[in-house]
Amino acid sequence: MATDHQRIVVLAADLSDHSEKAFNWYVHNFHKPENKVVIVHTPEYSIGQSDMSPSKIEESIQEANAKTEMIKSKFVEKMSELGMNGEFVALDDKDPGHGICKFAERVNATFIVTGTRGLGKFRRTMLGSVSDYILHHSHVPVLICRLKYLEDKY
């Protein structure tokens, strides 16, 4: 929970350039030394078929865990280099948007920062979008960093 002067910033991350550029934009434009930054990631386990063998399921879990560790290392190192107060949390939720919103509410976050791939209206409607979900379901303010804007700057 945040103290009177500390703000908790939840930053959604994955291995994409979008989340790295959103992190960089946040650091250059919003970050204050008293902020606590919590990098959150929801591992995606591609276990869909009921007839998958136990070895395929184990392989899928290992791949997701390896990606999570890569994300953790990348962002923890960035925060350390910048002297930021922060941590990394892997969320246990099948729906990343839902997990991020619930986590932000639970820790009394001040706001959420997320990147976006800039999906068109059709693709966003058909495929869904984590940033779109967060925007419409979060109980705290949301800062969405559009990649199109960030491409030239960060």
Backbone torsions as a table, in degrees:
resi	resn	phi	psi	omega
1	MET	NA	144.9	-176.2
2	ALA	-79.1	144.9	172.6
3	THR	-81.0	-177.8	-178.6
4	ASP	-58.5	-36.3	-175.7
5	HIS	-103.9	-13.7	-178.3
6	GLN	-90.3	131.6	174.5
7	ARG	-106.8	138.1	175.3
8	ILE	-99.3	121.1	-179.9
9	VAL	-110.4	121.6	177.3
10	VAL	-97.1	123.3	-179.3
11	LEU	-118.8	117.9	-179.6
12	ALA	-76.0	133.7	-176.7
13	ALA	-137.7	149.1	169.3
14	ASP	-145.9	-162.8	-177.5
15	LEU	-88.0	4.8	-176.4
16	SER	-79.8	161.0	172.6
17	ASP	-63.2	-29.1	-176.2
18	HIS	-59.4	-46.7	-177.9
19	SER	-73.1	-34.6	177.6
20	GLU	-65.8	-42.5	179.2
21	LYS	-69.2	-35.5	175.7
22	ALA	-63.9	-41.3	176.5
23	PHE	-59.6	-49.2	-179.1
24	ASN	-61.4	-41.3	179.0
25	TRP	-63.6	-44.6	177.9
26	TYR	-57.8	-47.9	-178.3
27	VAL	-59.1	-44.4	-176.0
28	HIS	-77.6	-22.1	-172.4
29	ASN	-118.7	-22.3	-173.9
30	PHE	-128.0	-26.8	-170.2
31	HIS	-63.8	139.7	172.8
32	LYS	-126.8	147.2	-176.0
33	PRO	-55.4	-29.6	-178.5
34	GLU	-81.2	-7.9	178.6
35	ASN	-71.3	143.7	170.0
36	LYS	-105.3	123.0	-178.8
37	VAL	-101.9	125.7	177.0
38	VAL	-114.4	110.0	176.9
39	ILE	-81.6	124.0	-179.6
40	VAL	-118.3	144.6	178.1
41	HIS	-142.4	139.6	175.6
42	THR	-109.6	106.9	179.3
43	PRO	-58.9	139.5	179.0
44	GLU	-108.0	111.5	178.0
45	TYR	-94.9	120.2	-179.1
46	SER	-89.1	67.4	177.6
47	ILE	-112.5	93.4	-175.1
48	GLY	-114.6	-36.9	-175.2
49	GLN	-85.7	133.5	-179.3
50	SER	-71.9	-16.8	-179.6
51	ASP	-96.9	16.5	177.4
52	MET	-68.0	141.2	178.9
53	SER	-73.6	156.3	177.4
54	PRO	-56.6	-34.8	179.9
55	SER	-68.9	-36.7	177.3
56	LYS	-68.1	-38.8	177.9
57	ILE	-64.1	-45.7	178.8
58	GLU	-61.9	-40.7	178.4
59	GLU	-62.5	-42.6	178.8
60	SER	-63.1	-41.6	178.5
61	ILE	-65.0	-43.6	179.2
62	GLN	-63.2	-39.6	177.7
63	GLU	-63.3	-45.6	180.0
64	ALA	-63.8	-41.7	179.1
65	ASN	-65.7	-38.1	178.6
66	ALA	-65.4	-42.0	177.1
67	LYS	-63.5	-41.0	179.0
68	THR	-61.9	-42.7	178.5
69	GLU	-64.4	-36.8	177.5
70	MET	-64.4	-43.2	179.1
71	ILE	-64.5	-45.0	179.4
72	LYS	-58.6	-51.0	-178.7
73	SER	-58.5	-45.7	-177.7
74	LYS	-59.4	-50.2	-174.5
75	PHE	-80.5	-33.1	176.0
76	VAL	-65.1	-39.8	177.5
77	GLU	-64.1	-44.3	178.4
78	LYS	-59.6	-45.8	-179.6
79	MET	-64.4	-40.3	179.7
80	SER	-63.3	-45.7	179.1
81	GLU	-59.0	-34.4	-177.9
82	LEU	-90.8	-1.6	-179.3
83	GLY	68.0	30.6	-177.2
84	MET	-86.0	145.4	172.2
85	ASN	-82.7	114.8	-177.4
86	GLY	-168.4	176.2	178.6
87	GLU	-154.7	168.8	177.7
88	PHE	-116.4	136.9	178.1
89	VAL	-132.9	126.1	172.5
90	ALA	-90.9	122.8	-177.0
91	LEU	-89.8	146.2	179.3
92	ASP	-106.9	84.2	-179.9
93	ASP	-152.3	138.4	-179.8
94	LYS	-71.3	-23.9	-178.9
95	ASP	-111.2	107.5	-176.8
96	PRO	-55.0	-45.1	-179.0
97	GLY	-60.2	-46.1	178.9
98	HIS	-62.3	-46.0	-179.2
99	GLY	-61.4	-41.6	-179.5
100	ILE	-66.3	-43.9	179.4
101	CYS	-62.8	-45.3	-179.6
102	LYS	-65.2	-40.3	178.6
103	PHE	-62.8	-46.7	-179.4
104	ALA	-59.5	-39.7	178.6
105	GLU	-67.3	-42.7	-177.6
106	ARG	-63.7	-37.8	-178.0
107	VAL	-93.1	5.0	-179.9
108	ASN	58.5	48.8	-179.3
109	ALA	-63.0	150.0	176.0
110	THR	-79.3	-42.3	174.4
111	PHE	-162.3	168.0	179.3
112	ILE	-114.3	138.5	174.3
113	VAL	-115.1	132.0	177.2
114	THR	-146.2	151.0	173.1
115	GLY	-89.8	173.6	176.0
116	THR	-144.6	147.0	179.2
117	ARG	-82.6	-8.3	-179.9
118	GLY	71.1	41.0	177.7
119	LEU	-60.9	145.4	174.3
120	GLY	-68.7	168.0	-176.8
121	LYS	-57.6	-43.5	-179.1
122	PHE	-63.5	-50.8	-178.7
123	ARG	-63.2	-39.8	179.9
124	ARG	-64.2	-39.6	179.4
125	THR	-67.7	-41.9	-176.0
126	MET	-79.3	-41.1	-174.0
127	LEU	-97.3	-20.8	-174.1
128	GLY	81.7	167.1	-178.7
129	SER	-149.5	131.1	179.3
130	VAL	-62.4	-46.5	-178.6
131	SER	-64.1	-37.4	177.8
132	ASP	-64.5	-42.8	177.7
133	TYR	-61.2	-47.6	-178.9
134	ILE	-59.8	-45.4	-179.2
135	LEU	-56.4	-41.1	-175.1
136	HIS	-89.8	-12.6	-176.1
137	HIS	-121.3	-7.8	-177.4
138	SER	-71.1	145.1	175.7
139	HIS	-93.3	0.0	178.3
140	VAL	-126.6	162.5	178.0
141	PRO	-58.4	150.0	-178.2
142	VAL	-125.2	132.0	176.3
143	LEU	-110.2	112.0	-179.2
144	ILE	-104.6	122.6	-179.5
145	CYS	-99.1	111.4	-179.4
146	ARG	-78.7	129.8	-178.3
147	LEU	-58.9	-39.2	-178.1
148	LYS	-54.9	-42.0	179.3
149	TYR	-72.1	-38.0	-173.9
150	LEU	-78.4	-20.7	-173.3
151	GLU	-53.4	-42.1	-176.9
152	ASP	-84.7	-14.7	-170.4
153	LYS	-109.2	-33.3	-173.4
154	TYR	-130.6	NA	NA
